[in-house]
Amino acid sequence: AQGHDVLLHLPMEPSGGADPGPGAPKSSMEASELFAALGDNLARFEGYSGVNNHMGSKLTRDDQAMKRILAFLDNRGLYFLDSLTTGESKARIAEDAVRRQLALAERIAAETGYVIAIAHPRADTLAVIGPWLTSAPARGFRLETLTGMRAERAGAYAQNAAPARLR
């Protein structure tokens, strides 16, 4: 209602023995099973603009499965944002680590023109990210939703793809 992007946090097959939860797409699934699992997950609620992975360190490394997943989502006008998580992480994020990651995000944005940062709502992260978000525009950064960024990039692509005009 406030214009924020909502992502479906999709359980996906991890490396190792961790259980991502019921209905998780797996690399061992045939295409029809994979599509059925995706459809069941997407039908659980509405209002999301994209999907990101809960766990998924095994499935996201499977080229064929990911091609199928991305095509499935694209056909529904949805995007996929890889959380780049691993089941092996045991470290609790500290405020200094959060600040280092945000500094890295700023460097990447300065070099490439954009960056997507993902954070979990832990107390140490929230303590750092609030002030960072409010001060980002003063440092020359524009905050955007993923949907807004996609629309902007699609517009830039369409403009660059237009035929050149001769004078």
C-alpha positions as CSV (number, residue, x, y, z in Angstrom):
1,A,0.0,0.0,0.0
2,Q,3.0,2.3,0.6
3,G,4.7,1.4,-2.7
4,H,7.3,-0.9,-1.2
5,D,8.4,-4.0,-3.1
6,V,7.4,-7.3,-1.6
7,L,9.4,-10.4,-2.4
8,L,8.2,-14.0,-2.0
9,H,11.0,-15.6,0.0
10,L,10.9,-19.0,-1.8
11,P,12.2,-22.1,0.0
12,M,14.8,-23.8,-2.3
13,E,17.0,-26.8,-2.0
14,P,20.2,-26.1,0.0
15,S,23.5,-28.0,0.0
16,G,23.8,-30.3,2.9
17,G,21.0,-31.8,4.9
18,A,19.1,-28.6,6.0
19,D,15.3,-28.7,5.4
20,P,14.1,-25.6,3.5
21,G,10.5,-26.4,4.3
22,P,7.6,-28.0,2.5
23,G,7.2,-27.5,-1.2
24,A,10.7,-26.4,-1.9
25,P,11.8,-26.8,-5.5
26,K,14.7,-29.2,-5.9
27,S,17.3,-29.9,-8.5
28,S,16.2,-33.6,-8.7
29,M,12.7,-32.6,-9.9
30,E,11.5,-33.1,-13.5
31,A,10.4,-29.9,-15.2
32,S,6.7,-30.6,-14.5
33,E,7.4,-31.2,-10.8
34,L,9.5,-28.1,-10.6
35,F,6.8,-26.0,-12.2
36,A,4.2,-27.5,-9.9
37,A,6.3,-26.6,-6.8
38,L,6.8,-23.1,-8.1
39,G,3.1,-22.6,-8.9
40,D,2.1,-23.9,-5.4
41,N,4.5,-21.5,-3.7
42,L,3.4,-18.5,-5.8
43,A,-0.2,-19.3,-5.1
44,R,0.1,-19.0,-1.3
45,F,-0.2,-15.2,-1.4
46,E,-0.2,-12.3,-3.8
47,G,1.1,-8.7,-4.1
48,Y,4.7,-9.6,-4.6
49,S,6.8,-8.2,-7.5
50,G,9.6,-10.8,-7.4
51,V,11.1,-13.8,-5.7
52,N,14.2,-14.4,-3.7
53,N,15.6,-17.6,-2.4
54,H,15.4,-19.0,1.1
55,M,18.4,-21.3,1.3
56,G,18.8,-22.6,-2.2
57,S,22.6,-23.0,-2.3
58,K,22.3,-26.3,-4.2
59,L,19.4,-25.4,-6.5
60,T,20.8,-22.0,-7.5
61,R,24.0,-23.7,-8.8
62,D,21.9,-25.9,-11.1
63,D,22.0,-24.2,-14.6
64,Q,19.1,-26.2,-16.1
65,A,16.8,-25.8,-13.0
66,M,17.5,-22.1,-12.8
67,K,16.8,-21.5,-16.5
68,R,13.5,-23.2,-15.9
69,I,12.8,-21.2,-12.8
70,L,13.7,-17.9,-14.4
71,A,11.6,-18.6,-17.5
72,F,8.7,-19.6,-15.3
73,L,8.9,-16.4,-13.2
74,D,9.5,-14.2,-16.3
75,N,6.3,-15.6,-17.9
76,R,4.5,-14.2,-14.9
77,G,6.2,-10.8,-14.9
78,L,8.2,-11.6,-11.8
79,Y,12.0,-11.3,-11.2
80,F,14.4,-13.4,-9.2
81,L,16.8,-11.9,-6.8
82,D,19.5,-14.3,-5.6
83,S,20.2,-13.9,-1.9
84,L,23.6,-15.4,-2.3
85,T,23.2,-17.3,0.9
86,T,24.9,-20.5,2.0
87,G,23.9,-23.0,4.6
88,E,27.5,-22.9,5.9
89,S,27.4,-19.5,7.4
90,K,27.6,-19.5,11.2
91,A,28.7,-16.0,11.9
92,R,26.3,-13.5,13.5
93,I,26.6,-10.2,11.8
94,A,28.1,-7.4,13.9
95,E,27.6,-3.7,13.4
96,D,31.1,-3.2,12.1
97,A,30.5,-6.0,9.6
98,V,27.3,-4.3,8.5
99,R,29.1,-1.0,8.0
100,R,31.8,-2.7,5.9
101,Q,29.2,-4.4,3.7
102,L,27.3,-1.1,3.2
103,A,30.6,0.6,2.3
104,L,31.2,-2.1,-0.2
105,A,27.7,-1.6,-1.6
106,E,28.4,2.1,-2.0
107,R,31.7,1.4,-3.9
108,I,29.9,-1.0,-6.2
109,A,27.1,1.5,-6.9
110,A,29.7,4.2,-7.6
111,E,31.4,1.9,-10.1
112,T,28.4,0.3,-11.8
113,G,25.7,2.8,-11.4
114,Y,23.6,0.6,-9.1
115,V,23.7,-2.0,-6.4
116,I,21.2,-4.3,-4.7
117,A,21.7,-4.9,-1.0
118,I,19.9,-7.5,1.0
119,A,19.8,-7.4,4.8
120,H,18.0,-9.5,7.4
121,P,16.2,-7.7,10.1
122,R,18.6,-8.4,13.0
123,A,19.1,-5.9,15.8
124,D,22.7,-5.1,14.8
125,T,21.7,-4.6,11.1
126,L,18.7,-2.4,11.9
127,A,20.9,-0.3,14.2
128,V,23.2,0.5,11.3
129,I,20.9,0.5,8.3
130,G,18.4,3.1,9.5
131,P,20.9,6.0,9.7
132,W,22.6,4.7,6.5
133,L,19.4,4.8,4.6
134,T,18.5,8.4,5.7
135,S,22.0,9.7,5.0
136,A,22.5,7.9,1.6
137,P,21.0,10.8,-0.5
138,A,23.4,13.3,1.1
139,R,26.2,11.1,-0.1
140,G,24.8,11.1,-3.6
141,F,22.9,7.9,-3.6
142,R,19.3,7.5,-4.8
143,L,17.3,4.7,-3.1
144,E,15.0,2.9,-5.4
145,T,12.7,-0.1,-5.2
146,L,13.6,-3.2,-7.4
147,T,10.4,-2.6,-9.4
148,G,11.4,1.0,-10.0
149,M,15.0,0.0,-10.9
150,R,13.7,-2.6,-13.4
151,A,11.4,-0.1,-15.0
152,E,14.2,2.5,-15.3
153,R,16.7,0.0,-16.8
154,A,14.0,-1.3,-19.2
155,G,13.4,2.3,-20.3
156,A,17.1,2.9,-20.8
157,Y,17.4,-0.4,-22.8
158,A,14.4,0.6,-25.0
159,Q,16.0,4.0,-25.6
160,N,19.4,2.5,-26.5
161,A,17.7,-0.1,-28.8
162,A,15.9,2.5,-30.8
163,P,17.2,2.9,-34.4
164,A,19.5,5.8,-34.9
165,R,18.1,8.7,-36.8
166,L,20.0,10.3,-39.7
167,R,20.2,14.0,-40.0
